[in-house]
Amino acid sequence: MADQLVLLGLDSDFPGLMADVNVSGDGLVQLGSVRPEAAELLAKLITAGLHAERDGRESEKGALPRRRETPAA
């Protein structure tokens, strides 16, 4: 995740950005203190990534087409 934020040029939005691993070898990303706007952007990026991952899995299985969202009134 840290590498992707750097590739997107967002490392300046996360001044404490640091990647590491724990004793089990699991990846850890430390963001440090961030502005609310940067946290909101990160949440949107994660959500978009999860949607893309889900859509990719569904298309591999031949799942039903994506639901269309109706705009709020």
N, C-alpha and C positions, 0 to 999 in steps of 0.2 A: 504494500500500500504506500509506503514512504516513497519508493521508486516511482510509482505512478503519479503521486502528487508533484514530485520534482519534474517528471516528464511533462506534466500539464502546466508547469510554471507556477504552481501554487505554493511552493515552498516558502515564499515570503509571507504568505497568509498564516503559516504555522511555524513561528520562530523557534519553537522548541522541538521541531521535528527530528526524531532520532529512531532508527531501526535497530533492533537487537533480537536476541533469542533468549528464551528461558532455559533452565537446566534440562528440560525435556526436549529442547530443540524446536519448540513452537515459536513462531515469529511474533514479535511484539513491536508495536509502533507507539512511540510517545509523541504526542502533539504539543504538549506544553500549554500555556495559556493562549487562547484564541479569541478573536472578536466574535460576537454573536453572528455576524454575517458570514464569517468563515465557517463556523459550525453549521450554519444552515446550508451553505454550499456543499459541505462535506456530506451532510445528510441526503441532499438531493443526488449527489454523485453515487452514493452507496445504493440508494433506492433505484436509480436508473440501472446500475450494474446488476442488482438483484432481478429486476424485471427482464433485462436482456438475458441473463442466465436462465431464468424460468422459461422465457419464450424459446430459447434454444433447446432446452430439454423437451418442451412440448412439441416442437417441430420434429425432433428426432423420433418421438414416439408416435407421430401422426395424430396428435391430440386435436381437440376441437379448436376452431379459430378463436382468437382473443376476443374477449367481451369488449364491446364498445361502451365507453362511458358516456352517459348523457350529461350535458351541462347542467349545473345547478340553476334553479330559477331565481 
